[in-house]
Amino acid sequence: MTELRVAGGGSQSDAALQLTADVFGLPASRPHIYEASGLGAAMDAAVGMGIHRDFPTAIREMTHIRDTFEPDPKTHTRYNELYYGVYKKMYTRLQPLYEKMRN
């Protein structure tokens, strides 16, 4: 993976997009419209009605990136430290309790 695309309600938040970029260490982009399911339905209709000859054309013509958030390397490093140094160890230690809860 070289980049992330985020759609839906959460994509309206600059903070959520920056957090996503920082956690994954990849650029996170949002489209020009956050309602991806509606856009997908419109693309289906456009292809079905012959407005666009195929889906690659509909995608090229009907979707556009609005904003891209670049990861902050220092913040990404910190998230990785927390993930590997805390979360992964915490999960291993809590796993027996999770199994008890499941049973």
Distance bins in CASP14 RR format, pairs under 12 A and 6 or more apart:
PFRMAT RR
TARGET T0000
AUTHOR 0000-0000-0000
RMODE 2
METHOD distances of the structure
MODEL  1
1 24 0 0 0 0 1 0 0 0 0 0 0
1 25 0 0 0 0 1 0 0 0 0 0 0
1 26 1 0 0 1 0 0 0 0 0 0 0
1 27 0 0 0 0 0 1 0 0 0 0 0
1 28 0 0 0 0 0 1 0 0 0 0 0
2 24 0 0 0 0 0 1 0 0 0 0 0
2 25 0 0 0 0 0 1 0 0 0 0 0
2 26 1 0 0 1 0 0 0 0 0 0 0
2 27 1 0 0 1 0 0 0 0 0 0 0
2 28 0 0 0 0 0 1 0 0 0 0 0
2 29 0 0 0 0 0 1 0 0 0 0 0
3 20 0 0 0 0 0 1 0 0 0 0 0
3 21 0 0 0 0 1 0 0 0 0 0 0
3 24 0 0 0 0 1 0 0 0 0 0 0
3 25 0 0 0 0 0 1 0 0 0 0 0
3 26 1 0 1 0 0 0 0 0 0 0 0
3 27 1 0 1 0 0 0 0 0 0 0 0
3 28 1 0 0 1 0 0 0 0 0 0 0
3 29 1 0 0 1 0 0 0 0 0 0 0
3 30 0 0 0 0 0 1 0 0 0 0 0
3 65 0 0 0 0 1 0 0 0 0 0 0
3 68 1 0 0 1 0 0 0 0 0 0 0
3 69 0 0 0 0 0 1 0 0 0 0 0
3 70 0 0 0 0 0 1 0 0 0 0 0
3 71 0 0 0 0 0 1 0 0 0 0 0
4 11 0 0 0 0 0 1 0 0 0 0 0
4 16 0 0 0 0 0 1 0 0 0 0 0
4 17 0 0 0 0 1 0 0 0 0 0 0
4 18 0 0 0 0 0 1 0 0 0 0 0
4 19 0 0 0 0 0 1 0 0 0 0 0
4 20 1 0 0 1 0 0 0 0 0 0 0
4 21 1 0 0 1 0 0 0 0 0 0 0
4 22 0 0 0 0 0 1 0 0 0 0 0
4 23 0 0 0 0 1 0 0 0 0 0 0
4 24 1 0 0 1 0 0 0 0 0 0 0
4 25 0 0 0 0 1 0 0 0 0 0 0
4 26 1 0 1 0 0 0 0 0 0 0 0
4 27 1 0 0 1 0 0 0 0 0 0 0
4 28 1 0 1 0 0 0 0 0 0 0 0
4 29 1 0 0 1 0 0 0 0 0 0 0
4 30 0 0 0 0 1 0 0 0 0 0 0
4 65 0 0 0 0 0 1 0 0 0 0 0
4 68 0 0 0 0 1 0 0 0 0 0 0
4 69 0 0 0 0 1 0 0 0 0 0 0
4 70 0 0 0 0 0 1 0 0 0 0 0
4 71 0 0 0 0 1 0 0 0 0 0 0
5 11 0 0 0 0 1 0 0 0 0 0 0
5 17 0 0 0 0 0 1 0 0 0 0 0
5 20 0 0 0 0 0 1 0 0 0 0 0
5 21 0 0 0 0 0 1 0 0 0 0 0
5 24 0 0 0 0 0 1 0 0 0 0 0
5 26 0 0 0 0 0 1 0 0 0 0 0
5 27 0 0 0 0 1 0 0 0 0 0 0
5 28 1 0 0 1 0 0 0 0 0 0 0
5 29 1 0 1 0 0 0 0 0 0 0 0
5 30 1 0 0 1 0 0 0 0 0 0 0
5 31 1 0 0 1 0 0 0 0 0 0 0
5 32 0 0 0 0 0 1 0 0 0 0 0
5 34 0 0 0 0 0 1 0 0 0 0 0
5 36 0 0 0 0 1 0 0 0 0 0 0
5 59 0 0 0 0 0 1 0 0 0 0 0
5 63 0 0 0 0 1 0 0 0 0 0 0
5 64 0 0 0 0 0 1 0 0 0 0 0
5 65 1 0 0 1 0 0 0 0 0 0 0
5 66 0 0 0 0 0 1 0 0 0 0 0
5 67 0 0 0 0 0 1 0 0 0 0 0
5 68 0 0 0 0 1 0 0 0 0 0 0
5 69 0 0 0 0 0 1 0 0 0 0 0
6 12 0 0 0 0 1 0 0 0 0 0 0
6 13 0 0 0 0 1 0 0 0 0 0 0
6 14 0 0 0 0 0 1 0 0 0 0 0
6 16 1 0 0 1 0 0 0 0 0 0 0
6 17 1 0 0 1 0 0 0 0 0 0 0
6 18 0 0 0 0 0 1 0 0 0 0 0
6 19 0 0 0 0 0 1 0 0 0 0 0
6 20 1 0 0 1 0 0 0 0 0 0 0
6 21 0 0 0 0 1 0 0 0 0 0 0
6 23 0 0 0 0 0 1 0 0 0 0 0
6 24 0 0 0 0 0 1 0 0 0 0 0
6 26 0 0 0 0 0 1 0 0 0 0 0
6 27 0 0 0 0 0 1 0 0 0 0 0
6 28 1 0 1 0 0 0 0 0 0 0 0
6 29 1 0 0 1 0 0 0 0 0 0 0
6 30 1 0 1 0 0 0 0 0 0 0 0
6 31 0 0 0 0 1 0 0 0 0 0 0
6 34 0 0 0 0 1 0 0 0 0 0 0
6 36 0 0 0 0 1 0 0 0 0 0 0
6 65 0 0 0 0 0 1 0 0 0 0 0
6 66 0 0 0 0 0 1 0 0 0 0 0
6 67 0 0 0 0 1 0 0 0 0 0 0
6 68 0 0 0 0 0 1 0 0 0 0 0
6 69 0 0 0 0 1 0 0 0 0 0 0
7 16 0 0 0 0 0 1 0 0 0 0 0
7 17 0 0 0 0 0 1 0 0 0 0 0
7 20 0 0 0 0 0 1 0 0 0 0 0
7 28 0 0 0 0 0 1 0 0 0 0 0
7 29 0 0 0 0 1 0 0 0 0 0 0
7 30 1 0 0 1 0 0 0 0 0 0 0
7 31 1 0 1 0 0 0 0 0 0 0 0
7 32 0 0 0 0 0 1 0 0 0 0 0
7 33 0 0 0 0 1 0 0 0 0 0 0
7 34 1 0 1 0 0 0 0 0 0 0 0
7 35 1 0 0 1 0 0 0 0 0 0 0
7 36 1 1 0 0 0 0 0 0 0 0 0
7 37 0 0 0 0 1 0 0 0 0 0 0
7 38 0 0 0 0 0 1 0 0 0 0 0
7 39 0 0 0 0 1 0 0 0 0 0 0
7 40 0 0 0 0 0 1 0 0 0 0 0
7 63 0 0 0 0 1 0 0 0 0 0 0
7 65 0 0 0 0 0 1 0 0 0 0 0
7 66 0 0 0 0 0 1 0 0 0 0 0
8 16 0 0 0 0 0 1 0 0 0 0 0
8 17 0 0 0 0 0 1 0 0 0 0 0
8 30 0 0 0 0 1 0 0 0 0 0 0
8 31 0 0 0 0 1 0 0 0 0 0 0
8 33 0 0 0 0 1 0 0 0 0 0 0
8 34 1 0 1 0 0 0 0 0 0 0 0
8 35 1 0 0 1 0 0 0 0 0 0 0
8 36 1 0 1 0 0 0 0 0 0 0 0
8 37 0 0 0 0 1 0 0 0 0 0 0
8 38 0 0 0 0 0 1 0 0 0 0 0
8 39 0 0 0 0 0 1 0 0 0 0 0
9 16 0 0 0 0 1 0 0 0 0 0 0
9 17 0 0 0 0 0 1 0 0 0 0 0
9 30 0 0 0 0 1 0 0 0 0 0 0
9 31 0 0 0 0 0 1 0 0 0 0 0
9 33 0 0 0 0 0 1 0 0 0 0 0
9 34 1 0 1 0 0 0 0 0 0 0 0
9 35 0 0 0 0 1 0 0 0 0 0 0
9 36 0 0 0 0 1 0 0 0 0 0 0
9 37 0 0 0 0 0 1 0 0 0 0 0
10 16 1 0 1 0 0 0 0 0 0 0 0
10 17 0 0 0 0 1 0 0 0 0 0 0
10 19 0 0 0 0 0 1 0 0 0 0 0
10 20 0 0 0 0 1 0 0 0 0 0 0
10 28 0 0 0 0 0 1 0 0 0 0 0
10 30 0 0 0 0 1 0 0 0 0 0 0
10 34 1 0 0 1 0 0 0 0 0 0 0
10 35 0 0 0 0 0 1 0 0 0 0 0
10 36 0 0 0 0 0 1 0 0 0 0 0
11 17 1 0 0 1 0 0 0 0 0 0 0
11 18 0 0 0 0 0 1 0 0 0 0 0
11 19 0 0 0 0 0 1 0 0 0 0 0
11 20 0 0 0 0 1 0 0 0 0 0 0
11 28 0 0 0 0 1 0 0 0 0 0 0
11 29 0 0 0 0 1 0 0 0 0 0 0
11 30 1 0 1 0 0 0 0 0 0 0 0
11 31 1 0 0 1 0 0 0 0 0 0 0
11 32 0 0 0 0 0 1 0 0 0 0 0
11 33 0 0 0 0 1 0 0 0 0 0 0
11 34 1 0 1 0 0 0 0 0 0 0 0
11 35 0 0 0 0 1 0 0 0 0 0 0
11 36 0 0 0 0 1 0 0 0 0 0 0
11 65 0 0 0 0 0 1 0 0 0 0 0
11 66 0 0 0 0 1 0 0 0 0 0 0
11 67 0 0 0 0 1 0 0 0 0 0 0
11 68 0 0 0 0 0 1 0 0 0 0 0
11 69 0 0 0 0 0 1 0 0 0 0 0
12 30 1 0 0 1 0 0 0 0 0 0 0
12 31 0 0 0 0 0 1 0 0 0 0 0
12 33 0 0 0 0 0 1 0 0 0 0 0
12 34 1 0 1 0 0 0 0 0 0 0 0
12 35 0 0 0 0 0 1 0 0 0 0 0
12 66 0 0 0 0 0 1 0 0 0 0 0
12 67 0 0 0 0 0 1 0 0 0 0 0
13 19 0 0 0 0 1 0 0 0 0 0 0
13 20 0 0 0 0 1 0 0 0 0 0 0
13 28 0 0 0 0 0 1 0 0 0 0 0
13 30 0 0 0 0 1 0 0 0 0 0 0
13 34 0 0 0 0 0 1 0 0 0 0 0
13 67 0 0 0 0 0 1 0 0 0 0 0
13 69 0 0 0 0 0 1 0 0 0 0 0
14 20 0 0 0 0 0 1 0 0 0 0 0
14 21 0 0 0 0 0 1 0 0 0 0 0
14 28 0 0 0 0 0 1 0 0 0 0 0
14 30 0 0 0 0 1 0 0 0 0 0 0
14 66 0 0 0 0 0 1 0 0 0 0 0
14 67 1 0 0 1 0 0 0 0 0 0 0
14 68 0 0 0 0 0 1 0 0 0 0 0
14 69 1 0 0 1 0 0 0 0 0 0 0
15 21 0 0 0 0 0 1 0 0 0 0 0
15 22 0 0 0 0 0 1 0 0 0 0 0
15 28 0 0 0 0 0 1 0 0 0 0 0
15 69 0 0 0 0 1 0 0 0 0 0 0
16 22 0 0 0 0 0 1 0 0 0 0 0
16 23 0 0 0 0 0 1 0 0 0 0 0
16 28 0 0 0 0 1 0 0 0 0 0 0
16 30 0 0 0 0 1 0 0 0 0 0 0
16 34 0 0 0 0 0 1 0 0 0 0 0
16 67 0 0 0 0 0 1 0 0 0 0 0
16 69 0 0 0 0 1 0 0 0 0 0 0
17 23 0 0 0 0 0 1 0 0 0 0 0
17 24 0 0 0 0 0 1 0 0 0 0 0
17 26 0 0 0 0 0 1 0 0 0 0 0
17 27 0 0 0 0 1 0 0 0 0 0 0
17 28 1 0 1 0 0 0 0 0 0 0 0
17 29 0 0 0 0 1 0 0 0 0 0 0
17 30 1 0 0 1 0 0 0 0 0 0 0
17 31 0 0 0 0 0 1 0 0 0 0 0
17 34 0 0 0 0 0 1 0 0 0 0 0
17 65 0 0 0 0 0 1 0 0 0 0 0
17 66 0 0 0 0 0 1 0 0 0 0 0
17 67 1 0 0 1 0 0 0 0 0 0 0
17 68 0 0 0 0 1 0 0 0 0 0 0
17 69 1 0 1 0 0 0 0 0 0 0 0
17 70 0 0 0 0 0 1 0 0 0 0 0
17 71 0 0 0 0 0 1 0 0 0 0 0
18 24 0 0 0 0 0 1 0 0 0 0 0
18 25 0 0 0 0 0 1 0 0 0 0 0
18 27 0 0 0 0 0 1 0 0 0 0 0
18 28 1 0 0 1 0 0 0 0 0 0 0
18 29 0 0 0 0 0 1 0 0 0 0 0
18 30 0 0 0 0 0 1 0 0 0 0 0
18 67 0 0 0 0 0 1 0 0 0 0 0
18 68 0 0 0 0 0 1 0 0 0 0 0
18 69 1 0 1 0 0 0 0 0 0 0 0
18 70 0 0 0 0 1 0 0 0 0 0 0
18 71 0 0 0 0 1 0 0 0 0 0 0
18 72 1 0 0 1 0 0 0 0 0 0 0
18 75 0 0 0 0 1 0 0 0 0 0 0
18 76 0 0 0 0 0 1 0 0 0 0 0
18 79 0 0 0 0 0 1 0 0 0 0 0
19 25 0 0 0 0 0 1 0 0 0 0 0
19 28 0 0 0 0 1 0 0 0 0 0 0
19 69 0 0 0 0 1 0 0 0 0 0 0
19 71 0 0 0 0 1 0 0 0 0 0 0
19 72 0 0 0 0 0 1 0 0 0 0 0
19 75 0 0 0 0 1 0 0 0 0 0 0
19 76 0 0 0 0 0 1 0 0 0 0 0
19 79 0 0 0 0 1 0 0 0 0 0 0
20 26 0 0 0 0 1 0 0 0 0 0 0
20 27 0 0 0 0 1 0 0 0 0 0 0
20 28 1 0 1 0 0 0 0 0 0 0 0
20 29 0 0 0 0 1 0 0 0 0 0 0
20 30 0 0 0 0 1 0 0 0 0 0 0
20 68 0 0 0 0 0 1 0 0 0 0 0
20 69 1 0 0 1 0 0 0 0 0 0 0
20 70 0 0 0 0 0 1 0 0 0 0 0
20 71 0 0 0 0 1 0 0 0 0 0 0
20 72 0 0 0 0 0 1 0 0 0 0 0
20 75 0 0 0 0 0 1 0 0 0 0 0
20 76 0 0 0 0 0 1 0 0 0 0 0
20 79 0 0 0 0 0 1 0 0 0 0 0
21 27 1 0 0 1 0 0 0 0 0 0 0
21 28 1 0 1 0 0 0 0 0 0 0 0
21 29 0 0 0 0 1 0 0 0 0 0 0
21 30 0 0 0 0 0 1 0 0 0 0 0
21 67 0 0 0 0 0 1 0 0 0 0 0
21 68 0 0 0 0 1 0 0 0 0 0 0
21 69 1 0 1 0 0 0 0 0 0 0 0
21 70 1 0 0 1 0 0 0 0 0 0 0
21 71 1 0 1 0 0 0 0 0 0 0 0
21 72 1 0 0 1 0 0 0 0 0 0 0
21 73 0 0 0 0 0 1 0 0 0 0 0
21 75 0 0 0 0 1 0 0 0 0 0 0
21 76 0 0 0 0 1 0 0 0 0 0 0
21 79 0 0 0 0 0 1 0 0 0 0 0
22 28 0 0 0 0 1 0 0 0 0 0 0
22 69 0 0 0 0 1 0 0 0 0 0 0
22 70 0 0 0 0 1 0 0 0 0 0 0
22 71 1 0 1 0 0 0 0 0 0 0 0
22 72 1 0 1 0 0 0 0 0 0 0 0
22 73 0 0 0 0 1 0 0 0 0 0 0
22 74 0 0 0 0 1 0 0 0 0 0 0
22 75 1 0 1 0 0 0 0 0 0 0 0
22 76 1 0 1 0 0 0 0 0 0 0 0
22 77 0 0 0 0 1 0 0 0 0 0 0
22 78 0 0 0 0 1 0 0 0 0 0 0
22 79 1 0 0 1 0 0 0 0 0 0 0
22 80 0 0 0 0 0 1 0 0 0 0 0
22 82 0 0 0 0 0 1 0 0 0 0 0
22 83 0 0 0 0 0 1 0 0 0 0 0
23 69 0 0 0 0 0 1 0 0 0 0 0
23 71 0 0 0 0 1 0 0 0 0 0 0
23 72 0 0 0 0 0 1 0 0 0 0 0
23 75 0 0 0 0 1 0 0 0 0 0 0
23 76 1 0 0 1 0 0 0 0 0 0 0
23 77 0 0 0 0 0 1 0 0 0 0 0
23 78 0 0 0 0 0 1 0 0 0 0 0
23 79 1 0 1 0 0 0 0 0 0 0 0
23 80 0 0 0 0 1 0 0 0 0 0 0
23 82 0 0 0 0 1 0 0 0 0 0 0
23 83 0 0 0 0 1 0 0 0 0 0 0
23 87 0 0 0 0 0 1 0 0 0 0 0
24 69 0 0 0 0 0 1 0 0 0 0 0
24 70 0 0 0 0 0 1 0 0 0 0 0
24 71 1 0 0 1 0 0 0 0 0 0 0
24 72 0 0 0 0 0 1 0 0 0 0 0
24 75 0 0 0 0 0 1 0 0 0 0 0
24 76 1 0 0 1 0 0 0 0 0 0 0
24 79 0 0 0 0 1 0 0 0 0 0 0
24 80 0 0 0 0 0 1 0 0 0 0 0
24 83 0 0 0 0 0 1 0 0 0 0 0
25 69 0 0 0 0 0 1 0 0 0 0 0
25 70 0 0 0 0 1 0 0 0 0 0 0
25 71 1 1 0 0 0 0 0 0 0 0 0
25 72 0 0 0 0 1 0 0 0 0 0 0
25 73 1 0 0 1 0 0 0 0 0 0 0
25 74 0 0 0 0 0 1 0 0 0 0 0
25 75 0 0 0 0 1 0 0 0 0 0 0
25 76 1 0 1 0 0 0 0 0 0 0 0
25 77 0 0 0 0 1 0 0 0 0 0 0
25 78 0 0 0 0 0 1 0 0 0 0 0
25 79 0 0 0 0 1 0 0 0 0 0 0
25 80 0 0 0 0 1 0 0 0 0 0 0
25 83 0 0 0 0 0 1 0 0 0 0 0
26 68 0 0 0 0 0 1 0 0 0 0 0
26 69 0 0 0 0 1 0 0 0 0 0 0
26 70 0 0 0 0 1 0 0 0 0 0 0
26 71 1 0 0 1 0 0 0 0 0 0 0
26 72 0 0 0 0 0 1 0 0 0 0 0
26 73 0 0 0 0 0 1 0 0 0 0 0
26 76 0 0 0 0 1 0 0 0 0 0 0
27 65 0 0 0 0 1 0 0 0 0 0 0
27 67 0 0 0 0 0 1 0 0 0 0 0
27 68 1 0 1 0 0 0 0 0 0 0 0
27 69 1 0 0 1 0 0 0 0 0 0 0
27 70 1 0 1 0 0 0 0 0 0 0 0
27 71 1 0 0 1 0 0 0 0 0 0 0
27 72 0 0 0 0 0 1 0 0 0 0 0
27 76 0 0 0 0 0 1 0 0 0 0 0
28 65 0 0 0 0 0 1 0 0 0 0 0
28 66 0 0 0 0 0 1 0 0 0 0 0
28 67 0 0 0 0 1 0 0 0 0 0 0
28 68 1 0 0 1 0 0 0 0 0 0 0
28 69 1 0 1 0 0 0 0 0 0 0 0
28 70 0 0 0 0 1 0 0 0 0 0 0
28 71 1 0 0 1 0 0 0 0 0 0 0
28 72 0 0 0 0 0 1 0 0 0 0 0
28 76 0 0 0 0 0 1 0 0 0 0 0
29 63 0 0 0 0 0 1 0 0 0 0 0
29 64 0 0 0 0 0 1 0 0 0 0 0
29 65 1 0 1 0 0 0 0 0 0 0 0
29 66 1 0 0 1 0 0 0 0 0 0 0
29 67 1 0 0 1 0 0 0 0 0 0 0
29 68 1 0 1 0 0 0 0 0 0 0 0
29 69 1 0 0 1 0 0 0 0 0 0 0
29 70 0 0 0 0 0 1 0 0 0 0 0
30 36 0 0 0 0 1 0 0 0 0 0 0
30 63 0 0 0 0 0 1 0 0 0 0 0
30 64 0 0 0 0 0 1 0 0 0 0 0
30 65 1 0 0 1 0 0 0 0 0 0 0
30 66 1 0 1 0 0 0 0 0 0 0 0
30 67 1 0 1 0 0 0 0 0 0 0 0
30 68 0 0 0 0 1 0 0 0 0 0 0
30 69 0 0 0 0 1 0 0 0 0 0 0
31 38 0 0 0 0 0 1 0 0 0 0 0
31 39 1 0 0 1 0 0 0 0 0 0 0
31 40 0 0 0 0 0 1 0 0 0 0 0
31 43 0 0 0 0 0 1 0 0 0 0 0
31 59 0 0 0 0 0 1 0 0 0 0 0
31 62 0 0 0 0 1 0 0 0 0 0 0
31 63 1 0 1 0 0 0 0 0 0 0 0
31 64 1 0 0 1 0 0 0 0 0 0 0
31 65 1 0 0 1 0 0 0 0 0 0 0
31 66 1 0 0 1 0 0 0 0 0 0 0
31 67 0 0 0 0 1 0 0 0 0 0 0
31 68 0 0 0 0 0 1 0 0 0 0 0
32 39 0 0 0 0 1 0 0 0 0 0 0
32 62 0 0 0 0 1 0 0 0 0 0 0
32 63 1 0 0 1 0 0 0 0 0 0 0
32 64 1 0 1 0 0 0 0 0 0 0 0
32 65 1 0 0 1 0 0 0 0 0 0 0
32 66 1 0 1 0 0 0 0 0 0 0 0
32 67 0 0 0 0 1 0 0 0 0 0 0
33 39 1 0 1 0 0 0 0 0 0 0 0
33 40 0 0 0 0 1 0 0 0 0 0 0
33 42 0 0 0 0 1 0 0 0 0 0 0
33 43 0 0 0 0 0 1 0 0 0 0 0
33 62 0 0 0 0 1 0 0 0 0 0 0
33 63 0 0 0 0 1 0 0 0 0 0 0
33 64 0 0 0 0 1 0 0 0 0 0 0
33 65 0 0 0 0 0 1 0 0 0 0 0
33 66 0 0 0 0 1 0 0 0 0 0 0
34 66 0 0 0 0 1 0 0 0 0 0 0
34 67 0 0 0 0 0 1 0 0 0 0 0
35 41 0 0 0 0 1 0 0 0 0 0 0
35 42 0 0 0 0 1 0 0 0 0 0 0
36 42 0 0 0 0 0 1 0 0 0 0 0
36 43 0 0 0 0 0 1 0 0 0 0 0
36 59 0 0 0 0 0 1 0 0 0 0 0
36 62 0 0 0 0 0 1 0 0 0 0 0
36 63 0 0 0 0 1 0 0 0 0 0 0
37 43 0 0 0 0 0 1 0 0 0 0 0
37 44 0 0 0 0 0 1 0 0 0 0 0
38 44 0 0 0 0 1 0 0 0 0 0 0
38 45 0 0 0 0 1 0 0 0 0 0 0
38 46 0 0 0 0 0 1 0 0 0 0 0
38 62 0 0 0 0 0 1 0 0 0 0 0
38 63 0 0 0 0 0 1 0 0 0 0 0
39 45 0 0 0 0 0 1 0 0 0 0 0
39 46 0 0 0 0 0 1 0 0 0 0 0
39 58 0 0 0 0 1 0 0 0 0 0 0
39 59 0 0 0 0 1 0 0 0 0 0 0
39 61 0 0 0 0 0 1 0 0 0 0 0
39 62 1 0 0 1 0 0 0 0 0 0 0
39 63 1 0 0 1 0 0 0 0 0 0 0
39 64 0 0 0 0 0 1 0 0 0 0 0
40 46 0 0 0 0 1 0 0 0 0 0 0
40 47 0 0 0 0 0 1 0 0 0 0 0
40 55 0 0 0 0 1 0 0 0 0 0 0
40 58 0 0 0 0 1 0 0 0 0 0 0
40 59 0 0 0 0 1 0 0 0 0 0 0
40 62 0 0 0 0 1 0 0 0 0 0 0
40 63 0 0 0 0 1 0 0 0 0 0 0
41 47 0 0 0 0 0 1 0 0 0 0 0
41 48 0 0 0 0 0 1 0 0 0 0 0
41 58 0 0 0 0 0 1 0 0 0 0 0
41 62 0 0 0 0 0 1 0 0 0 0 0
42 48 0 0 0 0 0 1 0 0 0 0 0
42 49 0 0 0 0 0 1 0 0 0 0 0
42 51 0 0 0 0 1 0 0 0 0 0 0
42 52 0 0 0 0 0 1 0 0 0 0 0
42 58 0 0 0 0 1 0 0 0 0 0 0
42 59 0 0 0 0 0 1 0 0 0 0 0
42 61 0 0 0 0 0 1 0 0 0 0 0
42 62 1 0 0 1 0 0 0 0 0 0 0
42 63 0 0 0 0 0 1 0 0 0 0 0
43 49 0 0 0 0 0 1 0 0 0 0 0
43 50 0 0 0 0 0 1 0 0 0 0 0
43 51 0 0 0 0 1 0 0 0 0 0 0
43 52 1 0 0 1 0 0 0 0 0 0 0
43 54 0 0 0 0 0 1 0 0 0 0 0
43 55 1 0 0 1 0 0 0 0 0 0 0
43 56 0 0 0 0 0 1 0 0 0 0 0
43 57 0 0 0 0 1 0 0 0 0 0 0
43 58 1 0 1 0 0 0 0 0 0 0 0
43 59 1 0 0 1 0 0 0 0 0 0 0
43 60 0 0 0 0 0 1 0 0 0 0 0
43 61 0 0 0 0 1 0 0 0 0 0 0
43 62 1 0 1 0 0 0 0 0 0 0 0
43 63 1 0 0 1 0 0 0 0 0 0 0
44 50 0 0 0 0 0 1 0 0 0 0 0
44 51 0 0 0 0 0 1 0 0 0 0 0
44 52 0 0 0 0 0 1 0 0 0 0 0
44 54 0 0 0 0 0 1 0 0 0 0 0
44 55 0 0 0 0 1 0 0 0 0 0 0
44 58 0 0 0 0 1 0 0 0 0 0 0
44 59 0 0 0 0 0 1 0 0 0 0 0
44 62 0 0 0 0 0 1 0 0 0 0 0
45 51 1 0 0 1 0 0 0 0 0 0 0
45 52 0 0 0 0 1 0 0 0 0 0 0
45 55 0 0 0 0 0 1 0 0 0 0 0
45 58 0 0 0 0 1 0 0 0 0 0 0
45 62 0 0 0 0 0 1 0 0 0 0 0
46 52 1 0 1 0 0 0 0 0 0 0 0
46 53 0 0 0 0 1 0 0 0 0 0 0
46 54 0 0 0 0 0 1 0 0 0 0 0
46 55 0 0 0 0 1 0 0 0 0 0 0
46 57 0 0 0 0 1 0 0 0 0 0 0
46 58 1 0 1 0 0 0 0 0 0 0 0
46 59 0 0 0 0 0 1 0 0 0 0 0
46 60 0 0 0 0 0 1 0 0 0 0 0
46 61 0 0 0 0 1 0 0 0 0 0 0
46 62 1 0 0 1 0 0 0 0 0 0 0
46 63 0 0 0 0 0 1 0 0 0 0 0
47 53 1 0 0 1 0 0 0 0 0 0 0
47 54 1 0 0 1 0 0 0 0 0 0 0
47 55 1 0 1 0 0 0 0 0 0 0 0
47 56 0 0 0 0 1 0 0 0 0 0 0
47 57 0 0 0 0 1 0 0 0 0 0 0
47 58 1 0 1 0 0 0 0 0 0 0 0
47 59 0 0 0 0 1 0 0 0 0 0 0
47 61 0 0 0 0 0 1 0 0 0 0 0
47 62 0 0 0 0 1 0 0 0 0 0 0
48 54 0 0 0 0 0 1 0 0 0 0 0
48 55 0 0 0 0 1 0 0 0 0 0 0
48 57 0 0 0 0 0 1 0 0 0 0 0
48 58 0 0 0 0 1 0 0 0 0 0 0
49 58 0 0 0 0 0 1 0 0 0 0 0
50 57 0 0 0 0 1 0 0 0 0 0 0
50 58 0 0 0 0 1 0 0 0 0 0 0
51 57 0 0 0 0 1 0 0 0 0 0 0
51 58 1 0 0 1 0 0 0 0 0 0 0
51 61 0 0 0 0 1 0 0 0 0 0 0
51 62 0 0 0 0 1 0 0 0 0 0 0
52 58 1 1 0 0 0 0 0 0 0 0 0
52 59 0 0 0 0 1 0 0 0 0 0 0
52 60 0 0 0 0 1 0 0 0 0 0 0
52 61 1 0 0 1 0 0 0 0 0 0 0
52 62 1 0 0 1 0 0 0 0 0 0 0
52 63 0 0 0 0 0 1 0 0 0 0 0
53 60 0 0 0 0 0 1 0 0 0 0 0
53 61 0 0 0 0 0 1 0 0 0 0 0
54 60 0 0 0 0 1 0 0 0 0 0 0
54 61 0 0 0 0 0 1 0 0 0 0 0
55 61 0 0 0 0 0 1 0 0 0 0 0
55 62 0 0 0 0 0 1 0 0 0 0 0
55 63 0 0 0 0 0 1 0 0 0 0 0
56 62 0 0 0 0 0 1 0 0 0 0 0
56 63 0 0 0 0 0 1 0 0 0 0 0
57 63 0 0 0 0 0 1 0 0 0 0 0
69 75 0 0 0 0 0 1 0 0 0 0 0
70 76 0 0 0 0 0 1 0 0 0 0 0
71 77 0 0 0 0 1 0 0 0 0 0 0
71 78 0 0 0 0 0 1 0 0 0 0 0
71 79 0 0 0 0 1 0 0 0 0 0 0
71 80 0 0 0 0 0 1 0 0 0 0 0
72 78 0 0 0 0 1 0 0 0 0 0 0
72 79 0 0 0 0 1 0 0 0 0 0 0
73 79 0 0 0 0 0 1 0 0 0 0 0
73 80 0 0 0 0 0 1 0 0 0 0 0
74 80 0 0 0 0 0 1 0 0 0 0 0
74 81 0 0 0 0 0 1 0 0 0 0 0
75 81 0 0 0 0 0 1 0 0 0 0 0
75 82 0 0 0 0 0 1 0 0 0 0 0
76 82 0 0 0 0 0 1 0 0 0 0 0
76 83 0 0 0 0 0 1 0 0 0 0 0
77 83 0 0 0 0 0 1 0 0 0 0 0
77 84 0 0 0 0 0 1 0 0 0 0 0
78 84 0 0 0 0 0 1 0 0 0 0 0
78 85 0 0 0 0 0 1 0 0 0 0 0
78 86 0 0 0 0 0 1 0 0 0 0 0
79 85 0 0 0 0 0 1 0 0 0 0 0
79 86 0 0 0 0 0 1 0 0 0 0 0
79 87 0 0 0 0 1 0 0 0 0 0 0
80 86 0 0 0 0 0 1 0 0 0 0 0
80 87 0 0 0 0 0 1 0 0 0 0 0
80 88 0 0 0 0 0 1 0 0 0 0 0
81 87 0 0 0 0 0 1 0 0 0 0 0
81 88 0 0 0 0 0 1 0 0 0 0 0
81 89 0 0 0 0 0 1 0 0 0 0 0
82 88 0 0 0 0 1 0 0 0 0 0 0
82 89 0 0 0 0 0 1 0 0 0 0 0
82 90 0 0 0 0 0 1 0 0 0 0 0
83 89 0 0 0 0 0 1 0 0 0 0 0
83 90 0 0 0 0 0 1 0 0 0 0 0
83 91 0 0 0 0 0 1 0 0 0 0 0
84 90 0 0 0 0 0 1 0 0 0 0 0
84 91 0 0 0 0 0 1 0 0 0 0 0
84 92 0 0 0 0 0 1 0 0 0 0 0
85 91 0 0 0 0 0 1 0 0 0 0 0
85 92 0 0 0 0 0 1 0 0 0 0 0
86 92 0 0 0 0 0 1 0 0 0 0 0
86 93 0 0 0 0 0 1 0 0 0 0 0
86 94 0 0 0 0 0 1 0 0 0 0 0
87 93 0 0 0 0 0 1 0 0 0 0 0
87 94 0 0 0 0 0 1 0 0 0 0 0
88 94 0 0 0 0 0 1 0 0 0 0 0
88 95 0 0 0 0 0 1 0 0 0 0 0
89 95 0 0 0 0 0 1 0 0 0 0 0
90 97 0 0 0 0 0 1 0 0 0 0 0
90 98 0 0 0 0 0 1 0 0 0 0 0
91 97 0 0 0 0 0 1 0 0 0 0 0
91 98 0 0 0 0 1 0 0 0 0 0 0
92 98 0 0 0 0 0 1 0 0 0 0 0
94 100 0 0 0 0 0 1 0 0 0 0 0
94 101 0 0 0 0 1 0 0 0 0 0 0
95 101 0 0 0 0 0 1 0 0 0 0 0
95 102 0 0 0 0 0 1 0 0 0 0 0
96 102 0 0 0 0 0 1 0 0 0 0 0
96 103 0 0 0 0 0 1 0 0 0 0 0
97 103 0 0 0 0 0 1 0 0 0 0 0
END
